Amino acid sequence: MLHLALYQPDIPQNTGTMLRMAACLGVAVEIIEPAGFDVSDRHLRRSGLDYLDHVAITRHRSWDAFQAWRQEARLRLVLATTAGALPYTQHAFRDGDCLLMGRESAGVPEIVHAAADARVVVPIRPGLRSLNVAVCAAMILGEAIRQVG
């Protein structure tokens, strides 16, 4: 099974969208706290609709707690980042990979970059900063699922 990890998400609507996508695709979700909103927020529920009951969500109280869980589970960490070296379509995904999405406002700190087993990027046109985090997650997860079947 693939995992989608959300590092201290800021925007409940984006998180709800990714949770709904994960439910539909059969992907487990790891939420690394603290989040920038109450995870019971009405906006999260509104964007996740009734799909939230169909996704496996684990909340990790901190980055360190997530790392301990991930290492025990022996999951490879694939970080989606604008500073990625490899386009996501060229990365060889494996079953059990954990795709990590950063905060909408700030990405992830250097300690998270350093812990990643791979860093991938969604290539975009020069002069533009980034895509919406939920859009990136959908693109990368789609490719990962295509590769692992």
N, C-alpha and C positions, 0 to 999 in steps of 0.2 A: 504494500500500500504506500502511496505517496502521501506526504505531509505538507501542509502549507502553514508556515509560521509567520505570525504578524508581530513585529517588534514594536512594542509600545504604540499601538495605533492611535491616531489623533482624531479621526473623523468617523463618527458612527455609521454614516451612510455608506462609506467605502467598506468598512468592516462588514456591515450587513450584506452588501453585495458579494463580497468574497465568501462569506459564510454560505449564502444561498448557492453560489457557484460550486463550492466544495460539496454541499449536500447533493447537488445534481450529478457531480462527477465521481462521487465516492471517495473523496479525499479528506483525511483527518486534518483538523485545524488545531494549531498550538498558538495560544495568545500569551505573549510575553508581556507581563505587566511591569510598571503601571501603565494603564491606558490613559489617554487624555480625556476620557469620558466614563461615566458609569456604564458598565457593560450591560446593564438592564435598560439602558436609555431607550426611549420610545422611537427615536430615529433608527437605532439599530434594529429594533423589532419591525419597524415599518419597512425598511429596505430588505430585511431578511425574510419578511412575510412569515408564512407558516412552515417554511423550509428549515428553520432553526432546530426543530425537533428531529430532523433527519440527518444531522451532521454530528460527528464525534468531535467535541470541543474539549480541550484540556487547557486550563489556565495555569500558567507558571508565574509565581509571585515575583520573579526577578530573572535577569539574564543568567545569573549563576545557577539558579534552580533549573532553568531550561537546559543549560549546558550539561549539568549533572544527569538529567533525564536523557538527553540526546546521546551522551557518551555511553550510558548504561544500555540504551536501546541500539547502540552501534549504527546510528544513522549518519549518513554523509550530509553535510550542510552546504547547500548551493545558494549563495547570496545573489539576489537581483540588485544591481547597483548601476548607477550612471557612470561609476568609475570601473566598471567591469572590463576585463581584458578580452573576453571571448563572447561573440554573439551567441545568444541562447540557442540558435538553430545549429550551431556547431558543437555544442556541448553533448557529451554522451551521458544521458540520464540513465539511472538504474532504479529498479524497484526498491522502495524504501528511502529514496532521497527525500530530504526535507528542504523545500524551497522557502527561503526567508525573504520577506518583504519588509522594507524599512518604514520608518515613520514618514507620513506625508510631508511634514514640515522640516525634517532634519535628516532623513535617512537613518543611518546607524553610525555609532562611534567606531573609532579605529580598532578597539578591542574586538568588536564583532567582525570587522573586516579580517582581522588577523586570525580569527577562529574558523573562518569559512574554508571549506575544502575546495571550493570553486567559486568564482565570481563571474556572473554572466550579465550581459547588457542587451537591451532591446535597442538595436540601432535606429536612430531617428535622423532627420535632416539637420544639417549644420545650422547653428544659430537658434535652435529650439532647445529648451532645457530638459523636459521629461514628459512622459505620458502619465495619466492617472494611475495610481498604484493598483487599482482593481483591474484596469485594462491590461497592465503589464502582467499581473498574476494570471489572468485568463490566457494571454498569449503564451506565456512560458509553460503553464500547466498543460495547455493543449499540446504543445510540442513534447513535453515529458510523457504524457499519456500515449501519444502517437508512437513514441519510441519504445516504451515498456509494454505497450499492449494493454 
